[in-house]
Amino acid sequence: MTPSTARRAKKTEAKTATPRPFVAHHLAPPHEVLSEDESRRVLESLATTSERLPKILVSDPGLQTDPKFVPMRDAGENLVGRLVRIHRPSQTAGQAIAYRVIVASLGSS
């Protein structure tokens, strides 16, 4: 049996509700978007180029754990090419730091 149209209408109403605001999950490590100067200094200290670092999409929800990210994005700042510092807890090191380069889409570099 198929559900009645009344039931179907209720389900579609629930889907059109406003989206919930972003809430960082306790397992998501904090991300920190670096300024252009900081990005350049980190690349120099690592003695590498941004092309050799892993990528992260500008739409990645993990970036929203940085309180500066949303105002920068809403202000129209160009975030593509900047570095993101990710702080992860580590049993051996205490804290592991990883870097990612912000890209607009997976096909871009």
Phi and psi in degrees as a GROMACS rama.xvg file:
@    title "Ramachandran Plot"
@    xaxis  label "Phi"
@    yaxis  label "Psi"
@TYPE xy
-98.6505  150.536  THR-2
-67.6159  153.383  PRO-3
-67.4271  162.392  SER-4
-66.0156  -27.0135  THR-5
-65.3134  -42.6878  ALA-6
-65.0902  -42.1388  ARG-7
-62.4105  -38.6484  ARG-8
-65.442  -37.1348  ALA-9
-65.4971  -38.3764  LYS-10
-65.812  -40.7153  LYS-11
-69.6281  -31.3202  THR-12
-64.482  -39.2909  GLU-13
-66.3069  -33.2674  ALA-14
-72.2629  -24.0727  LYS-15
-89.6737  7.93882  THR-16
-67.3464  158.228  ALA-17
-65.6457  144.783  THR-18
-68.5464  149.477  PRO-19
-74.1294  149.442  ARG-20
-69.3088  156.3  PRO-21
-68.9355  131.562  PHE-22
-127.998  122.285  VAL-23
-64.9337  135.238  ALA-24
-79.7363  146.778  HIS-25
-66.381  -17.7533  HIS-26
-91.4821  -11.3241  LEU-27
-77.8959  121.873  ALA-28
-70.2667  151.18  PRO-29
-68.0857  134.22  PRO-30
-106.359  146.163  HIS-31
-133.958  116.103  GLU-32
-79.1439  124.114  VAL-33
-88.4584  152.392  LEU-34
-71.1862  170.773  SER-35
-63.5535  -39.3991  GLU-36
-66.4288  -44.3491  ASP-37
-62.4452  -39.8127  GLU-38
-60.1714  -45.141  SER-39
-62.648  -43.0163  ARG-40
-64.9299  -39.1627  ARG-41
-65.4424  -43.0473  VAL-42
-61.7986  -38.8268  LEU-43
-66.4568  -41.251  GLU-44
-69.4804  -30.338  SER-45
-83.7971  -10.7067  LEU-46
54.2902  52.0678  ALA-47
-146.274  176.671  THR-48
-111.404  163.004  THR-49
-67.0473  -24.6721  SER-50
-66.3017  -23.9473  GLU-51
-88.4596  -8.7956  ARG-52
-89.2142  155.692  LEU-53
-64.0893  156.601  PRO-54
-103.497  156.958  LYS-55
-140.198  135.751  ILE-56
-72.4267  145.87  LEU-57
-64.4466  -19.993  VAL-58
-92.5673  3.83328  SER-59
-62.9275  129.543  ASP-60
-64.7317  -22.9467  PRO-61
-63.0528  -27.465  GLY-62
-65.2719  -23.9653  LEU-63
-73.8206  -5.39038  GLN-64
-73.7572  -15.2677  THR-65
-87.6754  119.537  ASP-66
-63.7835  -19.4264  PRO-67
-82.6334  -16.1287  LYS-68
-66.1349  -50.8346  PHE-69
-62.2151  -45.6725  VAL-70
-61.8812  -36.8082  PRO-71
-66.3312  -43.3222  MET-72
-64.7932  -44.1081  ARG-73
-68.2146  -27.663  ASP-74
-77.5427  -9.08318  ALA-75
85.8415  16.2712  GLY-76
-64.2492  145.89  GLU-77
-81.2908  109.063  ASN-78
-96.126  -13.86  LEU-79
-65.5009  129.784  VAL-80
97.6735  -12.9776  GLY-81
-80.3046  159.674  ARG-82
-94.8278  151.465  LEU-83
-119.948  129.33  VAL-84
-98.4998  125.671  ARG-85
-114.366  124.391  ILE-86
-100.427  115.518  HIS-87
-116.572  138.738  ARG-88
-68.6647  142.368  PRO-89
-135.049  135.744  SER-90
-69.3687  -31.5975  GLN-91
-91.3111  -39.7957  THR-92
-100.444  -10.5425  ALA-93
88.851  -53.3733  GLY-94
-149.214  127.964  GLN-95
-106.075  136.089  ALA-96
-111.397  129.848  ILE-97
-123.193  151.599  ALA-98
-119.825  144.12  TYR-99
-134.494  154.354  ARG-100
-104.399  131.513  VAL-101
-76.1496  129.093  ILE-102
-126.375  155.961  VAL-103
-75.6539  -37.7786  ALA-104
-150.926  167.301  SER-105
-65.36  -28.2982  LEU-106
-77.2528  -17.5234  GLY-107
-88.7519  163.771  SER-108
